[in-house]
Amino acid sequence: METRATKTIILHEGDPEQKRAEILDYFHKTFDIDEKLYDTLKYDDTFYLRADRLRHPLIFYFGHTATFFINKLTIARVIEQRINPKYESMFAVGVDEMSWDDLDERHYDWPTRQQVKAYRDQARELVDGLIRKLPLSLPINWESPWWGIMMGIEHERIHLETSSVLIRQLPIDQVVQLPEWEICREAGEPPANRLLPVAGGKVVLGKQRNHPLYGWDNEYGLHEAEVAGFKAAEYLVSNREFLAFVEAGGYLERQWWTEEGWHWREFKQAEQPLFWIRNGAGWQLRTMASVIDLPWNWPVEVNYLEAKAFCNWKSAQTGLPVRLPTEDEWNRLRDLCAIPDQPYWQQAPGNINLEQWASSCPIDRFKTGDFYDVLGNVWQWTETPIYPFHGFEIHPWYDDFSTPTFDTRHNLIKGGSWISTGNEATRDSRYAFRRHFFQHAGFRYVESAAPIEIHQDQYETDTLAAQYCDAHYGPEHFGVPNFPATVAAICLELLADRPKAHALDLGCAVGRASFELARGGFSRVTGLDFSTRFFRLAARMQEEGYLRYELPEEGDVVSFHEIDLAALGLAGIREQVDFYQADACNLPEKFTGYDLVLAANLIDRLYSPRKFLATIHERLNPGGLLVITSPCTWLEEYTKKEEWLGGYRDSGEPVWTLDGLKEALAPHFSLLGAPRDVPFVIRETRRKFQHSIAELTAWQLR
């Protein structure tokens, strides 16, 4: 298939017009192969089956990769006009099985496959036009609009992997094996695995911002480590080698499993790998779209919990300290094998990049140095939960790519699988999944007595997020009352004799006002924020009842803080509050029916405040209140000048934000009382604070 063996783009050199042609070709091949993948679904109805209860049906992913382009290019201000706001909301947020994920399918009125395909065609045409016309200069870096285009392309390639795993979990009668996705037909007995020495040495990880290839935020920064020598398995663990664990009753013996692993095994009642099928006295294997006799010399595919249990069992059988490799050890092995990075190889050094088959293959097929399958075939689980390198920065156009995974619950997988393309197949890629999740992933074990370092980032270190934790839940400064609590109290005062069933806290940040509204009488409060760096902390506070964060004191000196709902008298109302990620300018339809909408210090940070104000009445119950606060700090960084509600002159006269609010809300709202000033303080360091005054206005829906 011509679209399969493609490589990510080198972004720092070359002729700009030639680079434009390369990106255009890469974009269309990516779109094509994504759609060819969905051709394996046998019926239109197959798109709506839930292959995994923690994931959306595949119709979501069919739309998601196209809407991602539009949403990110809108945030990047590369485009001004959306294609279909409803779709761009419905298909915006995927699922990473966090406890706050909303997977109630009653909330989704999915369009037809044909409608989504028509939308994909429109999105393709729009991005094609941008690539052909957008000014291009090299190098392409984080700030370039072209980075947004590359972000969309590489994101779509990630979902080749995600969707292929889901397709693999659908009933076999719902899929069709196509020639374009032909599987490997080589099978037999594997060679005996053995442990080979890997010399110790220094590992240096992390990209600089001028790196020639596209990267996700977690790849940047610096990490250095001295790795002690160890031994590594010559081959990935094969189905045959893993069968010994299954036949020894490994799935039924608690002693081999971590506590988390045993809870998962008990819940799933697992007795074998997910893709193995018992067939009388024998075994079969489910590939993406076929069921075949189990090839004993292919790598076993399991989650981390199963791989860890096998290693514990293997260690007991051999008397050796057998475990999974750490990220540093895996990279040391890769470095010693001197494998070129993806764009620079002539031919893939393994079953990777879709250069071979649409399945695994024998473990002794691709050798590099002394080891087989260093790259490709299946991903390889590591002992290392993903963490940020020193110097980590969030990309402002995609702030939720990595930060939700920095919780010590998502372990890194390395090396790529047969369907890993684009950025996934590069040296610096860092992808991580919850330990019970399935990818096309297996493992290679190592023998090492070296301790495993878990990078425990227990304290929130993101500067802005920590400042908001302090502002919402920390002590008062200079006698200025807590801002979100004060605003919530004013809302409750305004609603004294009105219904208080359901409130919407838009731009909830880390959630204090949502909790205060629930304490004040609302039976249900929904907090929404566009930024995952805030939303994830609000959700964690709701789930766990406490947060930890560090604040700069002076220079490199920091202080550590813990805040909890119980100390504020808010623990008892946690179940009344829900938090979600959403775009206030393009809200999903399900967010409606509110007696109060609070938009605190949000309006001057929206990319389209006028659109927000023109549609927010649709979310309120008759007679409901809209409360807006804003310090009126209009900046082109967030909002184009033509969207500003105030802070400019018209015919020589100043226009204030209050004037803009009155004009925009007049068709549906009446101003309730006079505006109020509400001060707030943000602590930056021990000796530096921001003291601002927000203007609060309340509006009643007529």
C-alpha positions in Angstrom: 0.0 0.0 0.0 1.6 3.2 -1.2 0.4 5.2 1.8 2.0 2.9 4.4 5.8 3.3 4.5 6.0 7.0 5.1 8.3 9.0 7.3 7.8 12.0 9.5 9.1 15.3 8.1 12.5 16.9 8.7 11.4 20.5 9.7 14.6 22.5 10.0 16.2 22.4 6.6 15.5 22.3 2.8 13.7 24.4 0.2 10.5 25.9 1.6 8.4 25.1 -1.5 9.8 21.5 -1.5 9.0 21.3 2.2 5.4 22.4 1.4 5.1 19.6 -1.1 6.4 17.1 1.4 4.0 18.1 4.1 1.1 18.1 1.6 2.0 14.6 0.5 2.4 13.5 4.2 -1.0 15.0 5.1 -2.9 13.3 2.3 -1.2 9.9 2.9 -2.1 10.2 6.6 -5.7 11.0 5.8 -5.9 8.1 3.3 -4.4 5.4 5.5 -6.7 6.5 8.4 -9.7 6.0 6.2 -8.4 2.7 4.8 -8.1 1.4 8.4 -11.9 2.0 8.9 -12.6 0.0 5.7 -12.0 -3.1 7.8 -15.4 -2.4 9.6 -17.9 -4.7 7.9 -21.1 -2.7 8.4 -22.1 0.9 9.1 -23.5 -0.3 12.4 -20.1 -1.6 13.4 -19.0 2.0 13.8 -21.3 2.3 16.8 -20.3 -0.8 18.8 -18.3 -0.3 22.0 -15.2 -2.5 21.6 -14.0 -1.4 25.0 -16.3 0.0 27.7 -13.7 2.6 28.6 -13.6 3.9 25.1 -16.0 5.6 22.7 -17.3 3.6 19.7 -15.2 3.9 16.6 -17.5 6.5 15.0 -16.0 8.9 17.5 -12.4 8.2 16.4 -13.5 8.4 12.7 -14.6 12.0 13.4 -12.0 12.9 16.1 -8.9 13.0 13.9 -10.5 15.5 11.5 -12.1 17.7 14.2 -8.7 17.8 15.9 -7.2 19.7 13.0 -10.0 22.3 13.1 -10.0 22.7 16.9 -6.2 23.1 17.2 -5.9 25.4 14.2 -8.7 27.5 15.7 -6.8 27.7 19.0 -3.6 28.5 17.1 -5.5 31.3 15.3 -4.5 29.9 11.9 -8.2 29.7 10.9 -11.1 31.9 11.9 -14.1 29.9 10.7 -15.2 26.5 12.0 -16.7 23.8 9.7 -19.3 22.3 12.0 -19.2 23.5 15.6 -21.5 20.6 16.8 -19.1 18.0 15.5 -16.0 19.9 16.7 -17.5 19.7 20.2 -18.9 16.2 20.0 -15.7 14.7 18.6 -13.2 16.8 20.6 -12.4 15.0 23.8 -11.3 11.4 23.8 -11.0 9.1 26.7 -8.0 8.0 28.9 -10.1 5.9 31.3 -9.7 8.5 34.1 -12.3 8.1 36.8 -14.0 11.4 35.8 -14.4 10.4 32.2 -18.0 10.7 31.0 -18.9 7.7 28.9 -22.7 7.8 29.3 -23.6 7.1 25.7 -27.0 8.7 26.3 -25.1 12.0 25.9 -24.2 11.3 22.4 -26.4 11.5 19.3 -23.8 10.2 16.9 -24.1 11.2 13.2 -24.1 8.6 10.5 -20.9 7.3 9.0 -21.7 9.0 5.7 -22.1 12.4 7.5 -18.8 12.0 9.3 -17.1 11.1 6.0 -18.6 14.2 4.4 -17.2 16.2 7.3 -13.8 14.6 7.0 -13.8 15.6 3.3 -14.5 19.2 4.3 -11.7 19.2 6.8 -9.3 17.7 4.4 -10.1 20.3 1.8 -9.6 23.1 4.4 -6.2 21.8 5.6 -5.1 21.1 2.0 -5.8 24.8 1.2 -3.8 25.9 4.2 -0.8 23.8 3.2 -0.9 25.2 -0.3 -1.3 28.8 0.6 0.1 29.5 4.1 3.5 31.4 4.1 6.3 28.9 4.9 9.7 29.7 6.3 12.2 27.2 7.8 12.8 26.0 10.4 9.3 25.1 11.5 9.2 25.4 15.3 6.7 25.4 18.2 5.4 28.9 17.4 4.9 28.4 13.7 1.4 27.8 12.4 2.8 24.9 10.5 3.5 23.2 13.9 -0.3 23.1 14.3 -0.6 21.3 10.9 2.1 18.8 11.9 0.4 18.4 15.2 -2.8 17.3 13.4 -1.0 14.9 11.1 1.0 13.2 13.9 -2.1 13.0 16.1 -3.9 11.2 13.3 -1.1 8.7 13.1 -1.3 8.0 16.8 -4.9 7.1 16.3 -4.0 4.5 13.6 -2.7 2.6 16.7 -5.6 3.4 19.0 -8.3 2.5 16.4 -6.6 -0.7 15.3 -6.5 -2.0 18.9 -10.2 -1.2 19.2 -11.0 -2.9 15.9 -9.1 -5.9 17.2 -11.5 -6.1 20.1 -14.7 -6.1 18.0 -16.5 -9.3 17.3 -14.8 -11.1 14.4 -18.0 -11.1 12.4 -18.0 -7.3 12.4 -14.7 -6.9 10.6 -13.3 -8.0 7.3 -9.7 -9.0 6.4 -8.6 -6.8 3.5 -5.5 -7.3 1.2 -4.2 -3.8 2.2 -3.9 -5.1 5.8 -2.4 -8.5 5.1 -0.9 -10.2 8.1 2.3 -12.1 8.4 2.0 -15.8 7.4 5.3 -17.0 9.0 4.8 -19.2 12.0 6.6 -21.9 13.9 8.5 -22.6 17.1 10.6 -19.8 18.7 14.3 -20.1 19.6 15.0 -20.4 23.3 15.4 -17.0 24.9 18.6 -16.1 26.7 20.0 -13.2 28.7 22.8 -11.3 27.1 25.0 -8.6 28.7 24.3 -4.9 28.1 27.2 -2.6 29.1 26.4 0.2 31.5 26.9 3.8 30.6 25.3 7.3 30.4 21.9 7.9 28.9 20.9 11.4 27.8 17.3 11.9 26.9 15.3 14.9 25.9 15.0 17.2 22.8 16.1 20.8 22.5 13.5 23.1 20.9 15.5 23.3 17.7 15.3 19.5 17.1 14.7 18.8 13.4 11.6 16.5 14.0 8.1 17.2 15.3 7.7 16.3 19.0 5.1 16.2 21.7 5.7 18.2 24.8 7.0 15.3 27.0 9.9 14.7 24.7 11.5 18.1 25.4 13.8 19.0 28.3 16.8 17.1 29.7 17.3 13.9 31.6 20.7 12.3 32.2 21.4 9.1 34.0 24.2 6.6 34.6 22.8 3.1 33.9 24.4 0.2 35.6 25.2 -2.8 33.4 22.5 -5.4 33.1 21.4 -8.4 31.1 18.5 -8.3 28.6 16.5 -11.0 26.9 17.8 -11.6 23.4 14.2 -11.8 22.1 10.8 -10.4 23.1 8.8 -12.9 25.1 7.1 -15.2 22.7 3.6 -16.8 22.9 5.4 -20.1 23.6 7.5 -18.7 26.4 4.5 -17.0 28.0 2.4 -20.3 27.7 4.6 -21.8 30.4 3.3 -19.1 32.8 -0.3 -19.7 31.8 0.0 -23.5 32.1 1.7 -23.1 35.5 -1.5 -21.4 36.7 0.2 -18.0 36.8 -3.1 -16.2 36.3 -4.6 -18.0 39.3 -1.8 -17.4 41.9 -1.9 -14.2 43.8 1.8 -14.3 44.7 3.0 -13.3 41.2 0.8 -10.2 40.9 1.1 -6.7 42.3 -1.9 -5.5 44.3 -3.1 -3.5 41.3 -2.6 -6.4 39.0 -4.5 -8.9 41.1 -7.5 -6.5 41.4 -7.5 -6.2 37.6 -7.2 -10.0 37.2 -10.1 -10.6 39.6 -12.2 -8.0 38.0 -11.6 -9.3 34.5 -11.4 -13.0 35.6 -8.5 -13.2 33.1 -6.9 -16.6 32.7 -4.8 -15.9 29.5 -3.8 -13.0 27.3 -6.7 -11.0 25.8 -6.0 -11.9 22.2 -5.6 -15.6 22.8 -8.6 -17.8 22.1 -9.1 -21.3 23.5 -10.1 -23.7 20.7 -10.7 -27.1 22.3 -7.3 -28.4 23.3 -5.5 -25.8 21.3 -5.1 -22.1 20.9 -5.9 -19.4 18.3 -4.9 -15.7 18.0 -7.1 -12.8 17.2 -5.2 -10.3 14.9 -6.8 -7.1 13.8 -9.3 -8.7 11.4 -8.6 -12.4 11.4 -8.5 -15.4 13.7 -5.5 -17.7 13.1 -3.8 -20.6 14.8 -1.6 -19.2 17.6 1.9 -18.6 16.2 4.1 -19.7 19.0 7.1 -17.7 17.7 5.2 -14.3 17.6 5.6 -12.0 20.6 2.9 -12.3 23.3 0.7 -9.3 23.7 -0.3 -8.3 27.2 -0.7 -5.3 29.5 1.9 -4.2 32.0 0.2 -6.0 34.9 0.5 -9.4 33.1 4.1 -8.7 32.0 5.0 -7.8 35.6 3.4 -11.0 36.9 5.3 -13.1 34.4 8.6 -11.4 35.4 7.9 -12.1 39.1 7.1 -15.8 38.2 10.2 -16.0 36.0 12.4 -14.6 38.8 11.1 -17.3 41.2 11.8 -20.0 38.6 15.3 -18.9 37.9 16.4 -17.3 41.2 17.5 -14.3 39.2 16.3 -10.6 39.7 14.2 -10.6 36.5 12.0 -7.6 35.8 11.0 -5.3 33.0 13.5 -2.7 31.9 13.3 1.0 33.0 13.1 3.7 30.3 16.8 4.5 30.9 17.8 0.8 30.5 15.7 0.4 27.3 17.3 3.5 25.8 20.8 2.3 26.8 20.1 -0.9 24.8 18.8 1.0 21.9 21.8 3.4 21.9 24.2 0.5 21.9 22.5 -1.0 18.9 23.2 2.3 17.0 19.9 2.4 15.2 19.3 5.5 13.0 16.2 7.6 13.6 13.2 7.0 11.4 13.5 9.7 8.7 17.2 8.7 8.2 16.9 5.0 7.7 16.7 3.5 4.2 14.6 0.5 5.4 12.9 -0.1 8.7 15.1 -2.0 11.1 12.1 -4.1 12.2 8.4 -4.8 11.8 7.5 -1.1 12.2 6.3 1.9 10.3 3.9 -0.3 8.3 6.8 -1.4 6.2 6.2 -5.1 6.7 2.8 -6.5 7.7 -0.4 -5.5 9.5 0.4 -7.9 12.4 3.2 -9.1 14.5 5.8 -11.6 13.1 8.3 -14.1 14.4 10.6 -12.8 17.2 13.7 -13.9 15.4 13.0 -12.1 12.1 14.8 -8.7 12.7 18.2 -8.5 14.4 20.1 -5.3 15.4 23.4 -5.8 17.1 23.0 -8.8 19.5 19.3 -8.4 20.0 16.1 -8.9 18.0 13.1 -6.6 17.7 14.8 -3.7 19.5 12.3 -1.7 17.4 9.0 -2.8 16.2 6.8 -5.9 16.2 5.1 -4.9 19.5 5.6 -2.1 21.9 7.6 -3.0 25.0 6.4 -2.2 28.5 8.8 -0.6 30.9 8.9 -0.2 34.7 8.9 3.6 34.4 5.8 5.7 34.9 6.0 8.6 32.6 7.2 11.9 34.1 8.3 15.3 32.8 12.0 15.9 32.0 13.7 18.9 33.5 12.7 22.0 31.5 9.3 20.5 30.5 6.9 23.0 29.0 3.3 22.6 28.0 2.5 23.5 24.4 -0.3 26.1 24.6 -2.2 24.5 21.7 -2.4 21.0 23.3 -2.0 21.3 27.0 -3.6 18.0 27.8 -1.3 15.7 25.8 1.0 14.7 28.7 0.0 16.4 31.9 -2.9 14.0 32.7 -0.4 11.1 32.6 2.1 12.5 35.1 0.4 10.7 37.9 2.7 7.6 38.3 -0.2 5.4 37.0 0.8 5.5 33.3 3.8 3.4 32.3 6.0 4.1 29.3 6.0 1.8 26.3 9.0 1.9 24.0 10.1 0.7 20.6 6.9 0.9 18.6 4.7 -1.8 17.0 4.0 -2.9 13.4 1.6 0.0 13.0 3.7 2.7 14.7 4.4 5.4 12.2 5.3 9.1 12.1 6.5 10.5 15.5 5.7 7.1 17.2 8.5 5.5 15.3 11.2 8.1 16.3 13.9 7.7 19.0 12.6 10.4 21.3 8.9 9.4 21.4 7.5 8.8 24.9 4.0 7.2 25.0 2.5 5.9 28.2 -0.7 4.1 29.1 -2.5 2.9 32.2 -1.1 -0.4 33.3 -4.3 -2.3 32.6 -4.7 -1.0 29.1 -4.0 -2.9 25.9 -2.0 -1.8 23.0 -0.1 -3.9 20.4 2.3 -4.3 23.3 4.5 -7.1 24.8 7.8 -7.1 26.6 11.4 -7.9 26.9 12.7 -8.8 30.4 16.0 -7.9 32.0 18.2 -9.3 34.8 19.2 -6.5 37.1 19.5 -5.9 40.8 19.6 -2.1 40.3 16.7 -0.3 42.1 13.9 1.1 40.0 13.6 4.9 40.2 10.0 6.1 40.2 9.9 9.8 39.6 7.3 10.8 42.1 5.9 14.2 41.1 3.6 14.4 44.0 3.6 18.2 44.2 2.1 20.3 41.4 5.0 22.2 39.9 3.4 23.9 36.9 3.8 27.5 37.9 0.4 28.8 36.8 -1.5 25.8 38.0 0.2 26.1 41.4 -0.6 29.8 41.6 -4.3 29.0 41.0 -4.2 26.2 43.7 -3.0 28.8 46.1 -5.5 31.5 45.0 -8.4 29.1 45.2 -7.6 27.1 48.4 -4.6 28.9 50.0 -4.5 31.7 52.6 -5.7 35.2 52.1 -3.1 37.8 51.2 -3.2 41.5 52.3 -6.7 41.0 53.8 -8.3 40.4 50.4 -11.0 37.7 50.7 -10.8 34.5 48.7 -12.0 35.4 45.2 -13.9 32.3 44.0 -15.5 31.9 47.5 -16.6 35.6 47.4 -18.0 35.3 43.9 -19.9 32.2 44.8 -21.3 34.0 47.8 -22.5 36.9 45.7 -24.2 34.4 43.3 -26.0 32.7 46.1 -27.1 36.1 47.5 -28.5 37.0 44.1 -30.3 33.6 43.9 -31.7 33.8 47.5 -35.3 33.4 46.4 -34.7 31.6 43.1 -34.3 27.9 42.2 -30.9 26.4 42.9 -31.0 23.0 41.1 -28.1 23.0 38.7 -25.2 25.5 38.3 -22.6 25.8 35.6 -19.1 27.1 36.6 -17.5 28.1 33.3 -13.8 28.6 33.4 -13.8 26.8 36.8 -10.0 26.6 36.9 -9.1 24.4 39.9 -12.7 24.3 41.2 -13.2 26.3 44.4 -16.3 28.2 43.2 -17.9 25.0 42.1 -17.6 23.5 45.6 -18.8 26.7 47.3 -21.9 26.8 45.1 -22.7 23.2 46.1 -22.2 24.1 49.8 -24.5 27.1 49.3 -27.5 25.0 48.2 -27.1 23.8 44.6 -27.9 20.1 44.3 -25.7 19.8 41.3 -22.7 21.9 40.0 -20.8 21.3 36.8 -17.4 22.9 36.5 -15.9 23.3 33.0 -12.5 24.5 31.9 -10.8 24.4 28.6 -7.4 23.9 30.1 -6.5 20.4 31.2 -3.8 21.8 33.5 -6.7 23.2 35.6 -9.4 20.7 34.9 -7.3 17.7 36.0 -6.5 19.4 39.3 -10.2 20.2 40.0 -11.1 16.6 39.1 -8.4 15.3 41.4 -9.6 17.5 44.2 -13.1 16.2 43.7 -11.9 12.6 43.6 -9.3 12.6 46.3 -10.2 15.6 48.5 -6.7 17.2 48.5 -4.0 18.7 46.3 -0.3 19.3 46.8 1.7 22.0 45.1 4.9 23.9 45.3 5.4 27.7 45.2 8.5 29.7 44.4 9.7 31.7 47.4 12.9 33.3 46.0 15.0 32.2 43.1 15.3 28.4 43.3 14.0 28.2 46.8 10.4 26.7 46.9 7.9 25.9 49.5 5.5 22.9 49.6 1.8 23.1 50.4 -1.1 20.8 50.9 -4.7 21.9 50.7 -7.8 19.7 51.4 -11.5 20.1 51.2 -12.1 18.8 54.7 -10.2 21.8 56.3 -12.5 24.2 54.3 -15.6 22.3 55.3 -16.2 21.3 51.7 -15.6 17.5 51.8 -19.3 16.6 52.4 -20.4 18.0 49.0 -17.9 16.4 46.7 -20.5 14.1 45.2 -22.6 17.1 44.1 -19.8 18.5 41.8 -18.6 17.2 38.4 -15.7 18.5 36.3 -15.3 18.2 32.6 -13.1 19.7 29.9 -14.9 21.9 27.4 -14.5 24.9 25.2 -16.8 27.8 26.4 -17.1 29.1 22.8 -18.3 25.7 21.5 -20.0 23.9 24.3 -21.4 20.4 23.8 -25.2 20.3 23.7 -25.6 18.3 26.9 -24.5 21.3 29.0 -27.8 23.0 29.4 -30.7 23.5 31.8 -29.0 25.7 34.4 -30.4 28.1 37.0 -27.0 29.8 37.2 -24.1 30.2 34.8 -21.0 31.7 36.4 -18.2 32.9 34.0 -15.5 34.1 36.4 -12.5 35.9 34.8 -13.2 34.1 31.6 -14.6 36.6 29.1 -11.3 38.3 28.3 -9.5 35.0 27.7 -11.9 33.6 25.1 -11.0 33.5 21.4 -14.6 34.4 20.6 -16.3 36.2 23.5 -19.0 37.6 21.2 -20.1 34.1 20.1 -20.1 33.0 23.7 -22.4 35.8 24.7 -24.7 35.4 21.7 -25.4 31.7 22.6 -25.1 31.4 26.4 -28.8 32.1 26.9 -29.5 28.7 25.4 -27.9 27.1 28.4 -30.1 28.8 31.1 -33.5 27.9 32.4 -36.2 30.7 32.1 -35.4 33.4 34.6 -31.9 32.0 35.2 -28.9 34.2 36.0 -25.6 34.8 34.2 -22.9 36.2 36.4 -19.7 37.5 34.7 -16.6 38.7 36.3 -13.6 40.2 34.5 -10.6 42.3 35.2 -11.0 43.5 31.6 -7.4 42.8 30.5 -7.9 42.5 26.8 -4.8 41.1 25.0 -4.4 40.1 21.4 -2.5 37.0 22.7 -5.9 35.6 23.6 -8.5 37.5 21.7 -8.3 39.3 18.3 -9.1 43.0 18.6 -12.3 42.8 16.6 -13.6 40.4 19.2 -12.8 42.7 22.2 -15.8 43.9 24.1 -14.0 46.9 25.4 -10.7 48.6 25.7 -10.7 50.4 22.4 -12.0 53.7 21.0 -15.0 54.1 18.6 -15.3 57.4 16.8 -12.7 58.8 19.3 -14.6 57.7 22.3 -13.5 55.0 24.7 -15.6 51.8 24.7 -15.5 49.9 28.0 -16.2 46.2 28.6 -19.4 46.9 30.4 -20.6 48.7 27.2 -19.8 45.7 25.1 -21.6 43.3 27.6 -24.7 45.4 27.5 -24.8 45.5 23.7 -24.1 41.7 23.4 -26.5 40.6 26.1 -29.4 43.0 25.4 -31.4 40.7 23.1 -31.9 38.1 25.9 -30.8 39.5 29.3 -31.5 42.4 31.7 -28.8 43.8 33.9 -29.6 43.0 37.5 -28.4 45.8 39.8 -25.2 47.8 39.5 -21.8 46.3 38.7 -19.6 45.4 41.7 -15.9 45.5 42.2 -14.4 42.2 43.5 -10.6 42.3 44.2 -8.3 39.3 44.0 -4.7 38.5 44.6 -2.4 36.0 42.8 0.8 35.1 44.6 3.9 34.8 42.4 6.7 34.7 44.9 7.1 35.5 48.6 7.5 39.1 47.7 5.6 39.5 44.5 1.8 39.5 44.1 -0.7 40.5 41.5 -3.5 42.6 43.0 -6.4 43.0 40.5 -10.0 44.1 40.6 -12.7 42.2 38.7 -15.9 43.8 37.6 -18.9 41.6 38.5 -22.2 42.0 36.6 -25.3 39.8 36.9 -27.8 39.3 34.1 -31.3 37.8 34.2 -32.6 35.8 31.3 -35.8 37.4 30.1 
